[in-house]
Amino acid sequence: MKFYTTLLLSFLTVFCFAQQENTLQKPKADERVEILSIVFRLADSEEYSSERFKLYTDKIQSFYEPYQNHELIAFIKKLRNENGVGYDAVMSMAIHLDENLNPLIPFTDDIPDERWGKDNAVEFVRLLKKFYQESNSKQFFKENKKLYTEVSERFLPIYEHLDRSWYPKFYGKEPNENFIIVNGLGNGGGNYGPSINLSNGKRNVYAIMGTWKTDSLGMAEFTIGNYFPTLLHEFNHSFVNYLLQKNPEPFRANGEKIYKVVAGEMQNQAYADWETMVNEALVRAAVIKYMKDHHFSKEEVEKETNEQLNRGFIWIEDLLSELEQYDANRKKYPTLESYMPNLIKAYNRYADDINMYKEKLDAKRPKVVSMSEFPNGDQQVKSSLKQLTINFDRPLLGKGHSISFGEDRNAVPDLKKLTYSEDKKSIIIEWELKENKNYEFILTGLSFKSPEGISIKDYKISFKTQ
């Protein structure tokens, strides 16, 4: 996951651990990240079209509206349609550019990302520089410099909350890379962790933090609960990723076997291969270890663990146990790297037991047992029906709701209200229906969970009215 640009505030944020005091440069906005998110917004890229930080995105819309038909935007649309360039590929391009929008290292078919391809990447940079000049983007960034500074200052409590000394102590070494925190003002809820291997042998890993929460005045608001877990997660990548890169083969067969079982969940998070999955699993287990070492409450640890189970890391509890075993035997294993042979053996077990893990989690999931007013799939539902009651085999958490559309977004009913029954074993949906219409929608596990935080499996409801 990846991005940044021109005439910038400062370029790379270098991270170092001094003997007495660990330091990590404070987060900053980055023009490269902003210009990339802006041009992909103009190209109607869904992942870069959030208006959660409306105070800022309105400025983008006002300033750049005359350039929506620029040849760069047409080129981006072509790249998206033909090559799937989006999400982290965009951010990867950003961090591979210098302050003048020139490549920091030579492009190849895989650099900055295989979705670009060398020729497309080169052409994109040419058009981006042209767009930057013709749109007078220098002026846009000048006008918003104070806003960038204020947003990053507001992020400081999150940065300061991170115990940066824990990482080298736990992993037994300083990180292999420079870790750079960036505030992505236009990225909405998207967070990315791109990296670049520089020609001088150094490696920079970025945590590009989206801006998805605002206060009553519309200004970016960074709360510990919403943002700290993401930063905590991303910093671990600086210590973890190189381990698998050094010796992936012992994990390959078992990683591929596990990935086949959880591919759906992984792909929903843009984790396209087993290697990414294995890195993410280790990082997520390390997050839980950090929480336990810092005396987070039992409920908080359980919530985080269940969140990772929901995301498809169904072996996370046993992986956490391995990290605890490592930490309890540091004389024998001074670094996590020295413990890797044990993790290789552990993944042999995880692969053998992967279906058991899946069955164990499914047994904990709330399940739909019936619908009171009509059965799912009914083709003769009265259009005058004002509500639907969906019954579960156990109580739900009873907070919020998450309903998505299927193949046709117009097939979702006109939903008016959703409430929970007193025992929280049912949800009641109030709606307006039309005659002779096919309806379809999906209850998702984003909000529909057990009190312990175990999500339901997506449940599709379809019917037709008379």
Number of C-alpha atoms within 10 A of each C-alpha: 21 26 31 29 25 24 16 18 16 12 17 17 18 15 18 16 14 8 6 6 10 14 13 18 14 17 22 25 25 29 26 27 28 23 23 24 27 21 23 23 22 24 22 15 19 11 16 23 18 18 16 19 23 18 15 18 20 12 14 18 16 9 15 17 12 10 16 16 11 17 13 24 22 13 16 22 18 14 18 16 11 10 14 13 21 22 21 20 21 25 28 26 28 26 28 27 21 19 19 13 21 17 18 16 15 12 19 15 14 11 19 28 21 14 20 25 17 18 11 17 22 17 12 19 17 14 18 20 16 15 19 17 12 12 17 13 17 15 13 15 20 12 12 13 15 10 18 20 15 15 21 22 14 15 22 14 14 19 22 12 12 14 12 17 13 14 18 15 13 20 20 18 14 15 20 15 21 18 27 24 27 23 23 30 26 27 29 21 19 18 23 25 23 23 24 20 14 12 10 6 6 11 16 20 23 29 28 31 25 20 25 22 17 16 10 7 8 13 18 24 19 21 14 14 9 13 19 19 16 18 19 24 19 25 23 21 23 24 23 20 18 16 13 17 11 8 11 15 12 15 19 16 15 20 22 17 16 24 26 13 15 19 18 15 15 21 13 11 12 14 18 14 15 22 19 16 24 23 18 21 20 20 22 25 26 25 23 26 19 19 18 14 10 11 11 13 11 10 10 14 18 15 17 18 23 21 18 20 20 22 16 23 27 25 23 22 15 15 21 20 13 17 19 14 14 23 21 11 11 15 9 11 16 17 18 21 18 14 19 16 11 15 19 17 12 17 23 17 14 22 20 14 13 21 15 14 17 17 11 12 18 16 9 15 21 23 22 16 12 15 17 14 13 16 14 14 14 12 17 12 19 15 15 13 14 14 18 16 19 22 20 18 13 18 19 27 18 20 12 12 16 12 17 13 17 16 8 10 12 13 16 19 18 12 13 11 10 15 16 20 15 10 11 18 20 24 22 17 16 18 16 13 22 16 12 14 16 17 22 21 21 17 18 18 21 18 19 24 24 21 16 15 23 26 27 23 19 16 14 16 19 18 18 19 18 13
